[in-house]
Amino acid sequence: MACNHRFQQELTAHNYPLNYLFLGTFNPEWNSRNNNASWFYCRSSNDLWYILPKIIDGTNLMQERDNVQLLKEWSIFNSIGFTDLISHIENADELNNDHVRKILSFKDNYLEKFDLVATDIDFLIRKNADTLRKGGVYLTRFEHTMKTNGKIFMLWKKIKNICEELSIPCNCLVTPSRGYRKITRDQKAIIWQQIIRLEN
């Protein structure tokens, strides 16, 4: 059995040029009781749709989290793509309560215990290499929060190596998740603005 990504068909299906590519870890297709996402970063506990539009064009799309069509149109207009490091979890069993609990906790450390299948981000980056050099590739969590040489760290390291090979800006960002409460979402927006290579 396996647990696929909730938006598996969209992980590498971007049919427009990308100046920016934002990477998360994994969004399971299994339903949680009250924290399912309608699209990338759309869970109620995530502030990406406040932070990113604020620094790109000064808008706030938090109240539009369920308007997937609008979010997609905004992303296409701004040449922004979203994907996740993991396409599916090979040995996840929805009938195993421990598996369900760990995967639906949305805590990356629990994912390390499973057989993770990577998304073909290599393909996506190489396909958009010319335009990604304008903006870059960004992981929405800091590297030091990962298990050293763990499975997720190694997936990210591969992305970093590809970006270095192709001279594409590549960096980590403070998580937009409200689970990290030490700084406000406005402070996170300032950090994102300092790190992301914004076009002039």
Stockholm file with secondary structure:
# STOCKHOLM 1.0

chainA/1-200         MACNHRFQQELTAHNYPLNYLFLGTFNPEWNSRNNNASWFYCRSSNDLWYILPKIIDGTNLMQERDNVQLLKEWSIFNSIGFTDLISHIENADELNNDHVRKILSFKDNYLEKFDLVATDIDFLIRKNADTLRKGGVYLTRFEHTMKTNGKIFMLWKKIKNICEELSIPCNCLVTPSRGYRKITRDQKAIIWQQIIRLEN
#=GR chainA/1-200 SS CCEEBTTGGGSSCCCSCCSEEEEESCCBSSCCSSCCCSSTTCSTTBCHHHHHHHHHTSCCCGGGTTCHHHHHHHHHHTTEEEEESEEEETTCCTTCHHHHHHHTTTCHHHHTTSCEEECCHHHHHHHTHHHHTTSEEEESSCGGGSCTTCHHHHHHHHHHHHHHHHTCCEEECCCCBTTCCSSCHHHHHHHHHHHSCCCC
#=GC SS_cons         CCEEBTTGGGSSCCCSCCSEEEEESCCBSSCCSSCCCSSTTCSTTBCHHHHHHHHHTSCCCGGGTTCHHHHHHHHHHTTEEEEESEEEETTCCTTCHHHHHHHTTTCHHHHTTSCEEECCHHHHHHHTHHHHTTSEEEESSCGGGSCTTCHHHHHHHHHHHHHHHHTCCEEECCCCBTTCCSSCHHHHHHHHHHHSCCCC
//
